[in-house]
Amino acid sequence: MRQKKCANVPPPTPEAAQTKAIDDKIRDATKSGQQPWCKDVGGYEVYKQRTGEICRL
């Protein structure tokens, strides 16, 4: 790794991977301009906390 000057980056934790997946789904939903289903974006509370908007139940 030193020879190739690679950074020693630890693998992402499962929680970080799940958070990134939810963020990606939220981003995709806001691009489409439609309210996403709550089950698709991590639940009502998570979506409201991150965007300040509500999702479809």
Secondary structure, DSSP 8 states (H G I E B T S, - for coil): -TTTT--------HHHHHHHHHHHHHHHHHHHTS--BGGGTT-HHHHHHHHSS--B-
